[in-house]
Each structure stands twice: as structure tokens, then as C-alpha cells.
Amino acid sequence: MSVTVRVPAKVNVQLAVGAARPDGFHDLANVFLAVGLYDEVTATAADELRVTCEGPGSDQVPLDRTNLAARAAELLAARYGIAPDVHLHIAKDIPVAGGMAGGSADGAAALVACDALWGTKASRGELLDICAELGSDVPFSLVGGAALGTGRGEKLQPLEVGGTFHWVFAVADGGLSTPAVYREFDRLTPDAPAPEASPALLEALRTGDTEALAATVTNDLQPAALSLFPSLADTLAAGTAAGALAALVSGSGPTTAFLTADAASAHKVADALTSSGTCRTARLATAPAQGAQTV
């Protein structure tokens, strides 16, 4: 028997970052939006825990127990007193190390898949608790849609979205380490104020107003990402010149995200980015997308 779960990528339409806390994390006001680029994780009964992976960037995905999918299986199994004997196969389509929560998505998907495979019947609350233990972005990968993440991003408040948003994502050559980007943020912003969600941005999501959303998207990690990966500025400029309404680094990067007025504009921006030589490829997606779902 096998169970396959599909799980979306995310873009942060607002990422407000506070100063480092004593535990090393940062308080966030993190407005997540799930977008229609997906990984699939298939859980199959096995004699031991193992992870395999295919798809773009799969050579960069760890196949040992540091993989969040493997850790998800171990945490669920430990909670129910069973052995984590499962083969987890990850079919990647979310950019790897790209600031779109691909690893977190795989953790959430593996958790849902193993829960179904093993019949553990964990409650939604239990699954979210395990997600929060796995990482700050994992709970949102489970729930999808749109949400405001506070604390270190793991405390979620669902948000209403009143329409469909058209995005283009430019995949960079190379990756960025999230901890390295946060360290650079700390260096550049030693006195970061307490983070707060933008009322105007939340209203733009609620009403589905693309132009209003474009006027309010922000990412406090963008200066740090550009400091470590300066060529991203050329990608942002290329997308803007092609007509994107907003351009920003996605999360900790190096994927860059472009909000467009409609599907036709998205195709135009993607074509311009692809031919600009400033990125490896450009992907189109709409938002919001559903969270982790069995297929």
C-alpha cells in the first residue's frame, strides 16, 4: 500500500522580521500565500526508513535523517510508539533551497502520508504540533491558502483571500542558506523594530485587489539576500521592466517572485525573464493553493 500527498510552495507577500531572540530565532509577521507549484511525497510500507528523490534539484536534497520528510515520519512514529519503517519518495517540483519552503512542504506531506499509511488518525492539532517541531514554515505547508504567521512563523491565523493572484517565479542558479541570510539581516539591521502585519496588505488579500497587493508586498530579508547574492538585483529589474506589478525576493531567496496583473502578463514576464539570462528558469503559478492533500 502507498499513500501520495501533494503539497504547495509558498511565497511570503509580507515578511517583517524582528531582532534576534535569545533562542536565536526571530519574531516574525509573516504573511504566507500558498502557490500552485507542488511536490508530491509517496509513503510506502518498508523494512526501514529510507528517502528517495527525483525531479529538478533533487541532487541537492539530503536523503538521510536530516531530511524533514524523514524527521516527520520519526516524530509521528515516536508519538504513537511504532517503528518509522517507511519508504518516502519525493517528487520535486518546488525549487530547492529557493525560499519557497520546499523542504518544509515535504515534511508536511510526509506527515500526512504516514498518518494515512499507518492509520494513526492524528488530530489536526497533533499534526500542527509536530509541524511546528519540524520547522517554522512546516505548519503553513500543511494548511495552505493564506495565513499570518507570528512567533517564529509557526503560530498561524488563517486569512481570507478574495481572488486569484498570478505569479512568476524566477529560479536562480545556486541556492542561499536561510541561516546565513538571517545572520546577514542581523548584521545589516541590528535594531530591527517589532514586526507587525500591514493592514493594507491584509485588506488587499481579502478583496483580491492585485494592484493594492503589489503596492504593499515587502520582505525584510531582501537586503540581506541581495547582499549575499547581488545578481538577484538584475533578475528583479528584468521582471519589473517586463511589466510585473511587484518584484521581490521570495523568503530568504534566491528565488525571486513577480506579481502580475493577469495570466497574459505572467506569460510575458516569464518569457522576458527566461530570455534575460538573469535566472535559470521562470515558473508560472496562481495563488492561493490548497495545503497538503492526499491524491
Protein Blocks (a to p, Z undefined) as FASTA:
>chain_A
ZZdddddddddfbdcdddddfkopacddddddddfbdcdddddddfbdcdddedehklmp
cfbfkbmklmmmmmmmmmnopafddcdddddfbdghklnommmmmmmmmmmmmmmmnono
pafklmmmmmmmnomklmmmmngmidddehjopaccddddfbdcdddddddeddddfklm
mmmmmmmmmmaccddddfklmmmmmnopaklmmmmgccfklmmmmmmmmmlmmmmmmmmm
nopabdcdehjbjadcdddfblmlmmmmmmmmmmnopafbdcdddddddddddZZ
